[in-house]
Each structure stands twice: as C-alpha cells, then as structure tokens.
C-alpha cells in the first residue's frame, strides 16, 4: 500500500498572536463605547440645543462615528 503525504505551508497567511487579537477586541470595544456615549449624549439634547450647535438630529450617528474613530486614533 502506498501513502502520499503533502505538507504545504500557508504562505502569506498572517501570523496573528493572541495578544494582537485581544488588542483588536479592546480597540473595537473602546470605539463602540465612545460611539454609544456620544449618541446618547447628543440624543438627549433638544432640537433647539442641537440647532444652537449647528447640528441636526440626522447627523448624530455620523458625528458619533467620527468621534469614536478620532478617540481610537489618539
């Protein structure tokens, strides 16, 4: 009986360490937390208060996303 074995290394596959996975999860959670906090705080403002800031209610999610990205980039 003949047996053939072929071992091929995965070339170009990223070597992801457990530490980098935890770091990515931490960053993602931080971004989500800042996003939710910003949405909550801006949503609590009245339309008049938002207008005084030059904002509209439809801008809240986009602004929260930008705030979260900027916070993580620091």
N, C-alpha and C positions, 0 to 999 in steps of 0.2 A: 504494500500500500504506500502510495506517495502522498506526502503532505507538503503543501506550499504555503509559506508564510510571507506576507509582505508588510513591512513596517514603514509607514511614511510619517514623517514629522509634519505637523501643521505649520507651514511656513507663512509668515505674515499674520499669524493669529496673535492678537495682543496678549501679553502676559499680564493678567490682572491679579493683583495681590488682594488679599483680604482687607488690608489697610486702605487701599485705594477704593474698594467698594464701600467701606464704612465712611470714608471721607466724602464720596459722592452722595451717599444717603444723607449725611449730615448737611451738606450744602443744599441738597434738594429740600430737606425739611426746613432749613432756615429760610430759604426762598419762599416756601409755602406759608410759613408763619408770618413773615413780613407782608406777603400779599394779603392774607386774611385779615391781619390787623389793620392794614391800610384801607381795605374795602370796608371793614366795619366802622372805622372812624369817619371816613368820608360819607358813608351811607347814613350815619347819624346826623349829619348836617342837613339843615333845611335847604330847599331850593334857593331861597334868598341868600343864605350863607354861602352856598356854592357859587351863586352868581357874583357875589362880592369878591370871591377869589378868582373870578374869571373862568369858572368851571361849569359844566353841565353834568347832570346825573349820568348821562350816557358815557361819560369819559372816565368814570370811576374805575372800571376794571382795567382799562388800558393804563391809567396812571398807577394803579396798584402793581401791575406787572412791571412797569418801568422802575418803580421804587424798589421792588424785590430784586430786580436784576442789578441795579446800582448798589444795593446793600451788599449783595454777594460779591460784586466786583471789587469792593474796597478791601 
